Amino acid sequence: MQFIIMNYTPPADHPDADAVRAAADGELWGAYTRALIDAGIMVGGEALHPPHTATTIRMANGAREVQDGPYAATKEQLGGFYVIDVPDLDTALEWAARNPAATSGAVEVRPVIMRTP
């Protein structure tokens, strides 16, 4: 069963933060990613550019409304994600608890809807 692990971190933890902190966090993220790969459960994942680079779009009365920046004003912001393939939710939660974002922000886990070809 596939799950997405979404990494929500405080704004100071994003790539444009202090270089020393970013380097330390990079080691944590690298170790976590290597652990997922070594366990044979990583399907994919990516880091995202900082939230200020986001563009939000909505359709209202047939017209596009475009807003620069993220839609939600929250304390934590989506910094990246992993897709893993594990037997069940309990295993996904065990891996999510090891995610570096779990100590400084939040980690959201959701099952992926698998489509048949």
QUIURTA-V809647 format. One record per helix or strand of 2 or more residues. SS is the DSSP state (a for helix, b for strand). FROM is the first residue (numbers start at 1). TO is the last residue. Records with the same first field share a line. If there is no record, write none. Layout:
SS=FROM-TO + FROM-TO
This chain:
b=2-10 + 42-47 + 55-60 + 63-68 + 76-85 + 106-111
a=11-13 + 19-38 + 51-53 + 89-97 + 101-104
